[in-house]
């Protein structure tokens, strides 16, 4: 029987590195296992909703498995606080299902349009990392389809076939290169409402922003993050608007919200049309946008915000990546350890002086990392820039790579699309440990992506 494979054009969320792909889309796990067993020399990679900003879910000349048809929520145990879900289930769909039960996902990234499998593959994080850790910390067990066509049950602590949970932790943050995650059991938490009790603060410049994070302004909050200005000049460079908070109790809500405290109040107001030319994301437009956005910030205490206002402002707009035009953009995300926090200042000034403007800039605190060799978070501060694709951008990112590396930091695998294999390997000192586990479970390199080839991970 012929496999249901179709040719599609795919790219990451940044709309770069587009490739024609052979895509298998089926909810039948047996068919997926057969495709893995019969794969040729170009191998296989799994793909969710395509929200990674790079080529980690692309496999030019090989097979890409679309995981979105696997979207069953097998069970939700409100007493044990566990959800058993297929890897193709999105965080958005799961949140809509569990919120009416008074349940919450402890880790949510900047968008809910991410699959469970993708969340595990890149060990995603959110504004709660300093209090909850990353997504892998919430995974109680997973089902992994390996290169030999077998399905293995993995847990964080491991068993006789996976001593110490080595394969489990190599899969968390492993970019889909140990196998295909088919299903996972996730830890949940209870909540009385779908709203946040939040504080806000405005900083006037770079020094104030750095001092705010050095003082760990978020220490007593479950969630925190904010925006900083990377375009304005002089003393205003690095100014920002930051929020912190926690899930509100029902009694803390105003009367009008108390009637439906678990309402999923997260509307999408528009879908951005694909009509914008490349080049709009420049210093002039982003400068005006930065000034306007900064004026919307304010200092407040104990304000009630809904899930999109506090966690997912970009989810108000569908397909927002189209604003950058057909040439796309590059997101540059890095983490600096606490002791290197002052190095954020020269990095920001380097960006400013380069002429490459960025408006969507995020700064947030990280807590302790986990056991996954390729997990991105470490204790410190992570920052994100979004650059429209333009001349000499690679020269800037290469310089930033060196500055981040010299400061003891590293790049995020879900975002990086240009760094070299040498730089990536240096930033992740446990990469040889990860490669040993990967080669043991996939000695022929069946699971491979364009990103894996670029970074010499196969």
N, C-alpha and C positions, 0 to 999 in steps of 0.2 A: 504494500500500500504506500502510495506516494505521500510524503510529508506535506502538510499545508503551509508551504513557504511562499512568501510574496516579496517582491523587491520594493523597497521604500527608500526615500531620501530622509536621513535623520541627522541630527546634530545635538549638541548639548544645549543647555538653556541660554548660553551666550551666543548661539547662532553662528558659531565658527566651526571650522573643520567638518563641514557637511560631507557626508558620504552616502553612496548608494549601498543599501544594506539588504541582505537576504534575511528576512524576518519570519520567524516561526511564532504564530499567535494561536494558542490553544489552551483550554483549561484542563486538558488531559495530561496528567503527570506521566503516564506510561509513554505517551508520544514524545514528551520532552526528554525522558530518559533514553528513548530509542535514538533521538536526534543527537544526544550527547555521545552515545556509544558509536554512532555511525559518522561522527564528525571527521572532516578531512584535516589537512595540515594547517589550515587557517583557524581552526578551533571555534570556540563558542563563548559568548558572554551573555549574561542576563541584563535586561533593561526594564526599568519601571516606568515612571512618568516623565523621565528625561529631564529632571531638575538639577542634575549635576551640571556644572558650568564648563565641562571639558569633554574629552573623548573616552572617559572611563566606561561608558556603556555603549561603545561603538566597536565594531570589529570588521574593518574593511577586508573584503574578500572572504570572510568567514560567515558564521551564523550568529544572529542576534535573536535571543529568545525574549519575546514580549511577555512580561509576567502579569500584566494588568488583567487578563482573563481569570487569573486565580484570585478571586475577590470574596471568598466566603469567610464570614466570621463564624467559627465553629462553636464557640461558647464564650460566655462572659459570666464569671463567677463573682458575684458582688460580695459574697462572704469572704472568700479567699483572696479577693482583689487580683484576679488573673483573667486575662483575655487570651484565647487561643484562636489565631487568625492566619489566613493565607498570606503569603508574601506580597501578593499583588493588591492587598487592601490598602487604601490610602489613609493617612492620618486624619484627613478630613472626614472620610466616611466612618472611621472608627469613633472619632469624637462625637459625631452626630448620633451614633448609636448608644454610647455609654453615658453621655451627659444626663439624659433623662433618668438614669439610674443613680445619679449622684456620684459618678465616677469620672476620673480624670487621668490623662496621660502625664506622668511626671516630667517628660522631656518632649518639648515641641520646638522645632526650629523656626526660622523666620517665615516659613510658609507651611501650610497644612497639605499642600499638593505634593506629597512625597509618599512613596510606598513603604511598607514595613521592610521589605527586602532591601530597598535602597537605603533606608535609615540604618540598617545593620551593616551593610556593605561599606558605608563611610562613617560609621559610628557617629552619627550626627549629634549636635549639641544645641542647646537653646539658651535663653536668658537665665536659666536656672542651674547652669553647670556648677557654680560654686556651692549649691545646696543639694543637687540631686546626682551630679555626675552626668555622663553622656548616655546615649540611647542603649549602648551595649550593657550598661549597668542595670538596665530594666529588663533585659532578656533572661528569662528563667530556663529556656531551652529552645532549641531550634531543630528543624529537619533539613538536612543538607543532601542534595543530590551530587554525588561525587563523580569523578571522571570515568570510573568503571561502571556507571549506571546504577550503583547501589544508593539507597537512601539511608543515611545515618542519623541517629538521634544524638544530639550533642547537648551538654549542659556546662555551665561555667566551671564546675568542679571536676568534670570528666568522669571517666569510668575505666574499665580494664582495656577497652579499645582506644581510649583517648586519655591517657594518663595526664592528670593535672589540668585537663581541659585545654590542651595545647591547640587542637584543631578548632575548638569553639572560639578561642581568643584570636586565632589567626584569621578566622572568618569575620569576626567583628573588626571593622575597619580594613578588611582585606580586599576591598574593591571588586568583589565577585570572583576573585581568582583562585579560591579554594574549592569552588563549586557553586551550585545554585541553591539559595535558600528558598525552600518551598513553603515553610510554615514556621510559626514562632509562638511561644507563650510569653506574654508580657506582663510585667508588674504594673498594677494600677494603684491609684490612691483615691481616697474619698474627698468629696467637696460638697458644700452646701449650695454653692452658686456657680454660675458661669462668668462671674465678674471679678474684677481685681480692685483692691484697695491700694491706691498708688500715691507716691510722692514724686514730685518733679523738681528739677533744679536746672538753672541756666548758668553756664560758665562764660566768662567774658573773653577768654583767650587760652592759649596752649598751656601755659604754666598752671592756670587754675584747673584746667581739665586733667592734667597729669597729677596734680596734688589731690584732686578729688578721688582718683583711683588709687593713689598711693595710700590714702587714708582708709581705703576699702569702704567707701560710702555704702556699698551694698551688703555689708556683713550681716546686718540684722534683717535683710529682706530675702525672700525666696527667689525672686526674679529681679534682674536689673540689666539695663543696656541703654545705649543712647546714640545720638547722631553727633558728628563733629564736622566742622567747616574746614574743607581742604582747599578752598579756592580763594577766600578773602585774604588780603595782604596785611602787612604790619602787625600790630598787636592783636588783631581780631582773628588771625589764623589759628585754628585749633579750638575756637570757641565751640560750645556745644549745648545740647539739650538732652538731659538724661532723666530716666524714670526708673523707679524701683518699686517693688510692691509684693503683695501676696494675694492669694485667692480670698475674696471677701466672704464673711459669714452672712447668713440670711438676715440677721438682725442689723447688719451694717448697711444694708441696701436701703435706698429711699422707698417709700411706700409703693410707688408705681411699679418698681421692679420686684418687690417682694412677692407679688402675686404669681410671677413665673420666674423664680430665681435661677432655674436651670435652662432657660431658653437659650438656644444657640444663636446669639445675636451677632452674626458675622456676615453681613450682606456683601455681595459683589456688585458694585455700582455700574461697572462698564467693562467691556472687553476692548482693549486697545486695537484699533484697526491696523492692518499691515500696509500703511501708506507713508510712513515717515522716511525721508531720505537719510542716508548716512551723513555724518558731519554736524548734526544738530547738537550733539553732546560736546560742546566746546566751552572755552573759558567764559565767553559772554553769557551764553544761556545758563550754564551751571552756576555762574556767579550770581545772576539774577535769582535763580531758584534757591541758592543757598541763603541769600539775604532774606528772601521771602519766608523760607522755612524757619530760619532762626527767629524771625519775629513772631511765629506762631507758638514758640516755646514760652513757658512760664514756670515760676516757682510756686508749688502748691503742696499741701499735705492732705492725705486722706481723701483723695478724689476717686470716685467710682468710674472705672473704664471697662468697656466690653473687651472681648477676646481679640478682635481685630485692632481696636485702638491701642491696646497695650502690647500685644504680641505680634500681630500680623498685619501691619498697615498696608503692605504691598498686596495683600490678598483682596483689598478693596477693588483692585483692577486685574482683570484677566489678561494674560499675554502682555504684561508690562515690558517684557524684554524687547518688544517691537519698537519702543521709543528710540532705540539706538540705530534703527535702520537695518538694511540687509547685510551690511558689513559686520554687524554684531558688536560685541564688547568683551572685555576681559575683566573678570573679578579677581582681585589680588587680596587674599586673606592670609594673615600670618599671626603667630602668637609670640609674645616676648615674655620670658620669665620675670617674676617680680623684681629680681635684682637688676634687671636691664630696662626697667620702665623708662628711665631717662632717654633711652635710645629711640623712643617714639618721636621725640622732637626732631632730631636730624632726619629721620625717615620722612616725616611729614613735610619738612622744608625741602627735601629732595624732590618730593612729588610736586610741590608748589612751583619750584624753580624749573621743573622739566617742561612746563607748558601743557602737560596732560592733565585735564581737569576731571574731577570726580565729585559727583553730588551724593550718591547713595553710599554714605560712609557710616560704619557701625563700630562702636567700641564697647566691649563688655569684659567682665572678669571671668576667669577660669579658676576652678578649684583643682583638687588632685586628679590626676589621670587614672586610668584603669590598667588592667593587665594586657590589653591588646598591643602587640608590638608596633602596629601602624596606626594606632589611635592618635588623633591630632592634639587634643587638649593636654596642657600641662599647667601647673599653677602659674598664673600670670594674667596678662591682658591680651586679648585678641582684637585685631583691627581689620577692617575691610574697606577696600577701594573698588569702585567700578569705573573702568576706563573705556571710552569708545575706542575702537580699533583705529589707529592712526599711524603716521610715519614715526619711526624710531621708538615705538612703544616697547619693543623688545629690549632696546638699549636701557630704558628705564627699569624694566622688570629685572634684568640681569644685575643692575646696580643694587636694586632693592634686595634681591636674593642674597647678595654678599653682605649687606648691612644686617639683614635678619640672621644670617648664619653666624656672623661675627658676634652678634648679641646673644647667641645661644638659643635662638628661636627656630621656627620651622613653618612650612607652608601646609595648607589644608588640601588633602587629596581630592576632595569634592569640588574644589575651585581651581586648582592649578592647571594651566593648559600650556605652559611654555617653559618651565624650568628644565634643567638638564638632569640626566640620570645621576651624574656625579654629585650635584647639589642635593638632590632629593635623598640619596643614600647617606650623605653626610648628616643631613638634618634628622634622619631616623636611625639612630645608632643600633637599634635592635633588628634591623632589616635582614641581616643574615639569619637570625633566629627564625624570622617569619618565612624566609625562603626555604629553609630546611624543612619546616612543617609542610609548606605548600608542595614542595617537590616529592615529599613522601606520599602525599595523597593524590598527586597529579604528576607522576614522573614524566609523562609525555607532553606536558604543557597543553592539555586540551582546552583549559579555560584561559582565554587571552583577550586582551582589548588593545585598541590603538594606543591608549595611554600606557598600558603595560609594556608595549614595545618601545615607546619613547623613553620610559624610565628604566628599561632593562630589568623588568621584574619577572621575566619568564626564563 
